[in-house]
Amino acid sequence: MKSYREELWFQTKERRAFINITPLVEECVRKSGIKEGLCLCNAMHITSSVFINDDEEGLHQDFEVWLEKLAPEKPYSLYRHNGYEDNADAHLKRTIMGREVVVAVTAGRLDLGTWERIFYGEFDGRRRKRVLVKIIGE
């Protein structure tokens, strides 16, 4: 079995962002040379996420509104964690959106559904963070 590892790095200008990383992950699969296997993508920071969904702007706005209702950024005093930092909401949003995805690799390509795309979700941006891409197979 072969294995391939790559880190993708992001630094958003905004506190929150959704970035379609599918093309970057597809390039990792191509570079790996693996034709049949599994591709793991996981956020290596506790205030960011990797998830699969549709790349549609309205849906992204819906995520933002929904997440803000569930875990509002302010008031900062709402959270006990915020004694040291002001990002408790980002930890909660990451928990909701998930840490990682696993996608099958078939015939050297990501085996995604018709509208499925892989996203990096940033909930406490403005600093450098990474996503691990690990591909195993033959």
C-alpha positions as MATLAB code, in Angstrom:
seq = 'MKSYREELWFQTKERRAFINITPLVEECVRKSGIKEGLCLCNAMHITSSVFINDDEEGLHQDFEVWLEKLAPEKPYSLYRHNGYEDNADAHLKRTIMGREVVVAVTAGRLDLGTWERIFYGEFDGRRRKRVLVKIIGE';
ca = [
       0.000    0.000    0.000;
       1.171    3.526   -0.804;
       0.774    6.582    1.388;
       0.916   10.293    0.589;
       0.832   13.272    2.983;
       0.547   16.980    2.296;
      -0.350   20.034    4.344;
      -2.520   22.817    2.931;
      -2.083   26.183    4.651;
      -4.649   28.966    4.974;
      -4.756   32.444    6.448;
      -8.027   34.276    6.023;
      -8.444   38.040    6.324;
     -11.835   37.539    7.988;
     -12.679   35.874   11.292;
     -14.979   33.409    9.490;
     -14.780   31.981    5.979;
     -15.716   28.956    3.889;
     -13.135   27.989    1.256;
     -13.718   25.353   -1.424;
     -10.523   23.270   -1.214;
     -11.671   20.541   -3.634;
      -9.218   21.555   -6.412;
      -6.316   21.535   -3.939;
      -7.277   18.073   -2.657;
      -7.725   16.807   -6.228;
      -4.174   17.985   -6.953;
      -2.946   16.045   -3.917;
      -4.646   12.903   -5.238;
      -3.021   13.447   -8.646;
       0.437   13.932   -7.083;
      -0.011   10.844   -4.894;
      -0.349    8.529   -7.893;
      -2.875    6.488   -5.897;
      -5.674    5.093   -8.077;
      -7.785    3.231   -5.509;
      -7.921    4.149   -1.840;
      -9.036    6.725    0.687;
      -8.326   10.410    1.143;
      -8.516   11.938    4.621;
      -8.665   15.719    5.018;
      -8.660   17.113    8.520;
      -8.293   20.504   10.106;
      -5.281   20.624   12.408;
      -6.675   23.468   14.519;
      -9.521   23.410   17.035;
     -11.229   26.486   15.626;
     -11.417   25.368   12.002;
     -13.246   22.611   10.170;
     -13.285   20.448    7.073;
     -16.671   19.389    5.739;
     -18.470   18.381    2.548;
     -21.419   20.249    1.114;
     -22.685   22.220   -1.887;
     -20.701   25.208   -3.188;
     -23.619   27.624   -3.230;
     -23.344   31.158   -1.834;
     -26.844   31.206   -0.349;
     -26.127   28.003    1.551;
     -22.891   29.473    2.896;
     -24.817   32.501    4.148;
     -27.346   30.120    5.740;
     -24.490   28.312    7.518;
     -23.227   31.641    8.847;
     -26.646   32.688   10.170;
     -27.390   29.234   11.630;
     -24.008   28.911   13.330;
     -24.252   32.413   14.756;
     -27.647   31.533   16.280;
     -26.229   28.364   17.842;
     -22.959   29.893   19.070;
     -22.949   33.686   18.769;
     -19.566   35.381   18.739;
     -20.722   38.130   21.138;
     -21.123   38.956   23.886;
     -17.747   37.474   24.760;
     -18.845   37.296   28.395;
     -21.338   34.581   27.400;
     -18.550   31.966   27.539;
     -16.299   30.818   30.372;
     -13.507   30.000   27.900;
     -13.264   33.658   26.943;
     -11.349   34.597   30.085;
      -8.136   34.067   28.121;
      -9.268   34.360   24.479;
     -12.360   35.580   22.670;
     -12.930   32.505   20.505;
     -15.183   30.140   22.468;
     -17.802   30.453   19.736;
     -15.234   29.248   17.170;
     -14.591   26.074   19.177;
     -18.319   25.349   19.275;
     -18.804   26.089   15.561;
     -15.962   23.713   14.697;
     -17.604   20.971   16.766;
     -20.845   21.426   14.845;
     -19.237   21.490   11.377;
     -16.781   18.658   12.005;
     -13.072   18.017   12.049;
     -12.515   15.876    8.960;
     -13.835   14.102    5.893;
     -12.858   10.847    4.233;
     -13.463   10.494    0.502;
     -12.977    7.387   -1.616;
     -10.413    7.574   -4.410;
     -11.594    5.665   -7.465;
      -9.684    5.489  -10.757;
      -7.324    8.188   -9.466;
     -10.082   10.705   -8.675;
     -12.052   11.836   -5.653;
     -15.321    9.889   -5.664;
     -17.657   12.748   -4.745;
     -21.403   13.072   -5.331;
     -22.699   15.406   -8.035;
     -22.741   18.589   -5.951;
     -20.358   17.573   -3.178;
     -17.303   19.745   -2.592;
     -14.741   19.769    0.218;
     -14.584   22.932    2.321;
     -12.259   24.450    4.835;
     -14.328   26.294    7.442;
     -12.572   29.028    9.383;
     -14.184   30.299   12.584;
     -11.324   32.246   14.207;
      -9.235   33.478   11.301;
      -6.498   35.964   10.665;
      -3.736   33.532   11.504;
      -2.026   30.707    9.661;
      -3.659   27.274    9.959;
      -3.312   23.964    8.169;
      -5.294   21.068    6.804;
      -3.716   17.633    6.630;
      -4.362   15.596    3.488;
      -3.467   11.914    3.886;
      -4.073    9.486    1.012;
      -3.611    5.727    1.284;
      -4.166    3.001   -1.270;
      -2.744    1.440   -4.391;
];
